[in-house]
Amino acid sequence: MDEKKKVGSGCEHRTTIRSLTEQRNLINRLSRIEGQVRGIKRMVENDAYCPDILIQVSAVNAALNSFNKVLLSEHLRTCVTEDILMGNEETIDELVVVLQKLMK
């Protein structure tokens, strides 16, 4: 069930109204990432071998990149598309700035 929390545009006033399904999926991803970071902390506390820790850090980075891809994709399909259709091309400039930050 993909219900909307509110009716209308999902990207007003610099907030995004997400469906319950989308919100749940994003939170689940973040919860898994949070668990991975706690695991890395335990590894450091337990004096784990550095390469083992580095591999886990790489896994967290990959998970965060995956999260970003999902969130960016949804942003493009909703907020950016809606703004362009409404003639608000400033959204493109904002998107360029965000992409530049993501690609550092």
Secondary structure as GFF3:
##gff-version 3
##sequence-region A 1 104
A	DSSP	alpha_helix	20	45	.	.	.	ID=ss1
A	DSSP	alpha_helix	50	75	.	.	.	ID=ss2
A	DSSP	pi_helix	76	80	.	.	.	ID=ss3
A	DSSP	alpha_helix	81	85	.	.	.	ID=ss4
A	DSSP	alpha_helix	90	102	.	.	.	ID=ss5
###
